[in-house]
């Protein structure tokens, strides 16, 4: 594990954001581990540090705007935008799908970075890419705090993560014995 990976995990542990139990992830998969980024995001010094670590990965793409998918990308996206001196907008959920609202607009071809908290399958990032393009923006890169996809997630733009973790995930009908018989909870990111 890299020093950066270790530091990010330590931030999650110090914040009480790395949970253990039986969880139903937004992806529909089950896991014995859950990253509750909201626990980290209540400590602005920790958010500031995570953004500082992320900046070198994202600063050279020529973006003028950072986009944060709701809910997970809101706080980290805003802090990345602040530190880069860029405009910040967010996508929000409407009937469980991301949408551009609140009269936010993109100029044709506006270069945007998408910043998210955690990906397992990358569904929200894919939605964000689609929404940005549908509104005329040009996504140039994606940054995430934690990639738990085990290297299986790919996007059509470069993507970077602060930590890559391979906590196993399971289909509902293929739970390991330690998760069978317990109710999965959805604590929210």
N, C-alpha and C positions, 0 to 999 in steps of 0.2 A: 504494500500500500504506500502511496506517495505521501510526502509531508502535507501537501495540499489536501489530499483526501482525508488524512488523519485530522487536520485542523477543522475541516468542515464537519466531520463526524463528531468531534469534540464539542463544537458549537451546538450541534443538535442534542447531544447528551446533556451538556450544561444547561440547556433551555428546557429540558424535559420533553423534547420533541421527537425522540426516537422511542416509539411505543412498542411493547410486546404484548401479544394476545392473539385473538382471531379476528381478522379484519376483512371486510369486503371493500376492495378498492374500486375507484370510479371506473376502471377498465372492466369490471365484472369478475376479476380474478380475486382469489383469496390469498392471504398472507399471514404469517405469524409476526410480521414487522410492519410498522406504519410510520411514515414521516409526517408529523403534524407541524408543517411549516408555520402555522399561525402562532405556535408556541415560541418559535424563534423570532418571528416578526414583531412581537411585543417588546423586544429589546433592540432599540435603534442602534446601539453600538455593535451588536451582532449583525444586523442588517447592513450597516455601513461596512463592516469587515468583509462580509460575503460579496458585496458589490465591488469592493476594492480588489478582491481576488479575481472576480469575473472580468473586470475592465480590460486587462491586457488581451483577453481572448476576443473581445468585441470591438475595440476602439478603432480598428483600421478598415472597417467595411464601408465607410463613407455614409453612414446612416445619419438622418436628421431627426428621426423620431424613434422612440422606444414604445412598443405595444405590450401591455400586460394583460394576459387572459385572466378573467375572473375565475375564481377568487384567488387562486394560488399565486399568480404573477403580479398582483396589484402592488404590494409593498416593495418587493425586490425590484420590480420593473421601474417603479418610480425612483428608487434610490440609484439604480444604474443610470437612468436618465439625468438625475440631478448631478451625479458625479461626472458624467460626460458632457453636461451642459446642453442636453438635447430636449426637445419637446417630448411630452409623455401623454399618451392616450391609453384607454383601456377598453377591452371588449367585455361585455357582460352577458350573463345567461338570460335567455328568453326561451321559455319552454325547454330548458336544459340544453339549448344550443347557443353558441356564442354569437353575439351580434354587435355591430357598431351602432351606438346610440348617442344620446345627449348632444346631438348636432355636431359630433366630431366628424371631420372630413380629412381626406388625404388629397394632396395635389397629385396629378397624374405622374406616375413614375417615382413618387416620393419613396426614398429608401428607408426601410424600417427594420429594426431589430425586434425580435420577439423574445421576451424574457419570461420564463416560467419557473415554478418552484421544483416540482417533481414530475418525472415522466416514467410510466411503466410501459405503455404501448404508444404513447405520443399522440393520443386522440385529440386533446385540447390544442396542442401545437398545430396539428394538421388542420383543425377548424380555424385556428387563428391565421394560418397561412392562406387558407381559402377566403376568409373574410377580408383580409387586407387586400388581396388581389381583386376581389369582387368590387372593392371600393377604390381601385386605381393605384394602390400602393405597390411597391416592389420590395418584398422581403429579401434581405441580404444575408441574414444569419439568425441563428437561434442560440440563446444561452439558457441553461437550466442549472439549478443548484444541484439536484440529485438525479442521476439517470439510473434507474433500477431495471432497465430493459435487458440487461446482460448482453449489451451490444447488438440487440436485435432491432432497435428503432433506427430508422433513417428518414431523412427529409431531403427535399430537392434543393436545399440551401445548406451551407455548412452549419454544423451545430457543435456546441461545446458544453461540457458539464464540469462543475467543480468537483463532484465526487461521483464515482461509478460504483454502485453496490449491487451485489448479486444475491440479495435475499430471495429465496425461491418464492414463486407464485404458483397457484394451483387453480385448475378448473373446479367448479363446485362438485362435480362427480368424481374427482380424483384427489380428494383431500388426504393428507397423511394422517396416521392414527392420532397424533397429538392434537389435531384440529377437529377430527370427527366427533360429533356429539356435543360440540359447543356452538353457541350462536355467534355468528359473525356480526361485528358492529361496524358502523360507518361513522367514525368520529369527525369527519370533515377535515379538509386540509388546513 
